[in-house]
Amino acid sequence: MVPYAQGGSATDQIDYRVESTNPLVTPAGESSASLLVTIAHDTVLEPNEAVVLTLQPPANAVLGTQMEHTLTILDDD
């Protein structure tokens, strides 16, 4: 199990939604897991925003070298 933190300039549940559980669970026998992020579509004119997902120390697992991932939500209005 790998917990993760959310940050950045985008607002959770308004600009985006993380569809994966927290902590992220890797199925038995697997060496990786996916974290699904859904971007909300709105009609608000706003600047590009960032979602920062940071993997935290796991239980019974070892993380790779990249623990922070930044997604940029481009304004499409």
Secondary structure, DSSP 8 states (H G I E B T S, - for coil): -B-EEEESSS-BTTTEEE-S-SSB---TT-S-----EEE---------EEEEEEE---SS----S--EEEEEE----
